[in-house]
């Protein structure tokens, strides 16, 4: 069972949903390892998450959904990640996409209401498809090479999108495409059965193998005019999404799972040179104390930033975006350190492919490659420090 020693559950709603999540996570524990070994999704867990209505929590309450708060979202993602980090990261993209759309409402009202209706009615799953081989992460500001050319009946879309998490089970893809006729970039909502749309199963990495982050391939995919849900002027300034904080929550969950494995091992392992388990050794206690300190630091920073955002305590988008990036970087740095320390406690046993710690060790590395990127965050924080009014020479 996932650990809840430092869980943020403070409301009845949190407690209720954490209990529901624990139940389905326990039922699908064996499938987590299988998905990693077979480089495939944990279909059972995804199905159960849909069955209990988890994807619908992201739908705004005024449209019949759960009206999920940012703090609750992080708590739930953290708990899922303790048991299955890959599924947590993958389902988190659906959740954060819907939450952002619900908060900003950039689409036509009828389009968004229709999508939310499908999420509520059939647990439809969606994700954005933005990344491309030539442009890299959309946070870097590259113009999509995927094109949408106007036709008499709508648009013909051609291009390949990389890292489309949950690709095999998505019902809709939000595809960013360049329009040569206007010179702008638009988003298109494309259903999975669209002719010319296919999934190229390219995802085969050392970690996060259960995210199903394959390529979305569009070859003259014909969509109606109504598929264009928003037209936006291209900008190299990537608009921040506050719900992207689910990413550090996932890596915090990995760190907690690694901590639990280290504690479990230390309590049970007794070499014949000792007459007691290794938990009594000063160096083991020191390492466990360092692990706990790093988890506490990441957890308190992450949830304090989320709470500050929910209480509208930030002066500007730039202000909260900087803190959000800092929370992600700190959580990932600490998670990497925690997993490494856990591996040192468990030793060679943790490198066995049958041991859960080796999967955590591989999965946690991917935090370095999830947005926002560390170099961009550190540069942003440096600029903020240099522009502050409290410099010594002012």
Secondary structure, DSSP 8 states (H G I E B T S, - for coil): ----TT----SHHHHHHHHHHHHHHHHTHHHHHHHHHHTS--HHHHHHHHHTTTGGGGS-GGGTS----HHHHHHHHHHHHHH-HHHHHHHHHHHHHHHHHHHH--S-HHHHHHHHHHHHHH---EEEE--BTTTB-GGGT-----EEEEETTEEEEEEEEEEETTGGG-SEEEEEEEETTTTEEEEEEEETT-TTEEEE-----SS-GGG--EEEEEEEEEEEGGGEEEEE---SS----GGGGHHHHHHHHHHHHHHHHHHHHHHH---TT-SS-GGGSHHHHHHHHHHHHHHHHHHHHHHHHHHHHHTT--SSHHHHHHHHHHHHHHHHHHHHHHHHHHHHHHGGGGGSTTSHHHHHHHHGGGGGGSSS-HHHHHHHHHHHHHT-TT-TT-
